Amino acid sequence: MELKLDTEKFDELQEIFIREIAEQVRFKLAQNGITGDQLRDLTGEITFSMASSLDDIAGIEVDGVEVSPYLTFRTTEEELTHCGENSYGHELVADINKKLFSK
């Protein structure tokens, strides 16, 4: 596979990906009886936590083994798109959560 630097495409795909995570978190919480402000707040907090782990800012380490994720997206069967640095999906969570709950 070829690694392709394309920040515009990466931005688009990262936002879609984080929105999907937020929607799945919201669905599962709602399915388990969480509603209202608590649903909104927990969705945002859990999504932020997950995005932070993906963005490699959560400091993942177990038994001396550090884990440093580097997010890419498969854009063709032969190509992975990246942004040239760590992802930053955690920065998108507040706006995505606001949009998700303004529907």
Protein Blocks (a to p, Z undefined) as FASTA:
>chain_A
ZZdddfklmmmmmmmmmmmmmmmmmmmmmmnopacjllmmmmmmmmmmmmmmmnopnopa
eehiacdddddddfbfkbccdehiacfklmmmmmmmmmmmmZZ
